[in-house]
Amino acid sequence: MKFIILAALVALAAADKLPVAVLHDERVAPEAGVYSTNVQLDNGISLSESGSAGSAGQTNVQGSYSYVNEHGEEIVVHYSAGENGFVATGDHLPVPPPAPAHVADLLAIAEQQRKDGVKFE
């Protein structure tokens, strides 16, 4: 995962101008699933990521990366990956429209049916 993100950052850097200077590069090598990486490039790209040991032997990851888009706006993505899957957030990412009001009613009915022992096969 870390390699893919770093490769994407390098690709973004290459698309802008070459060579790109590394302003900050701090890494703690992985040991038992624990690591950290912090990189800043002179073209506005940065990456900060850390890993910790997960409960099922995996590494749980959380971090963020940012870059400046073609309109001069900073784009920031925060992400995590672990027992609950991969989740990315950012102001530029699309969000689903709100669920219709009747969906909350249907979910409440389903929850009550589960409590009452109703099973559907």
N, C-alpha and C positions, 0 to 999 in steps of 0.2 A: 504494500500500500504506500509506504513512505517513498519507495523508488518511483512509483507511478506519479505521485504528486510532484516530486522533485523533477522528474523528466518533463512534466507539463510546464513547470515553472521555467525550466531551461528553454523549452520550445517557445514559450511566450517571450522570453528574453531575446532569443535568436531572431524572432520576427521583428523586434523593435530596432535593435542595432547590435553590431558586434564590434569589439568584444564588450562584454558586460563585466563590470568590476564587482567583486564581492566585498560589501562593506562590513558585514558581520557574519561569521560562521562559527557557531558554537554547537558542538554535538557531544552527547554522552552515549557511548556505545551500549548496545543492548546487552542486558544481563538479566536473565530470568524474566524476560518480558518487559523490563523497565528500561526506558531510553528517553532521550529528548533531543530535539533538533531545533535550532533557531538560525535562520538564514535571512539576510537582507542584501538585495542587489541595488546597484546604483540607478536602475531604471524604475524603481518604485515597487518591485516585486518583493514580497516577504513571505516567509513560511515559519510557523511556530507549531511544533507538534510534540506530544509526549505520549508515552505508552506505559501501561501498568499491567501487571499480571491479572488475568481474568480468572473467574471461578472454575472454568472448564478447561484450563490449560492454554487458552488463547491469550493474545495481548489485546487489551482494551486501549483504544486510541482516541485522543481528543486533540484538536488543534484548530488552526485557522491559516488561511493564506489570503493575500491581497495583491492587487495589481491596479494599475491605472489604465482605464479603457481608452478607446480612440477619441472619446469626448472630454478626456482629462478628468474623469470622475474616478475616485477610488472605489474599487469593488472589493468587498470583504466577504469571505465565506468562512463560517465556523462549522466544524463537523465533529462527529463522534462516531465510533464504531466499536461494537462489543456485543454483549449478550442480547441486546435489543436491536441489533442490526446497525445499519448505517443511517445517520441522520445528518443532513446538511441544512444550514439556515443562512439566509442573507437577504438584505432588503431587495435585491434585484431578482431573486428567485420567485417564480410564480407560486401562488397559493390557490387552493381550491375555493370555489364560492361557498358561502355558508349553506349548511344543509337546510332544507325546508323545515318549517316549524313542526309538521306532522311526524318527522323522523324522530324527534325527541319523544313524542308520545308512543311511537311504535317500539322504541328501545325500552321505555318504561314498562310497557305491556310484556315484552319479551323477558325482562328481568323478573317481573312478578310471576310469569309462567315458570321460569326456572326455579324460583323459590317454592312454588306450589308443586314441583316435581313433574311438570308436564314435559314429555319428551316427544320429539318429532323424528321420525325415521324416514 
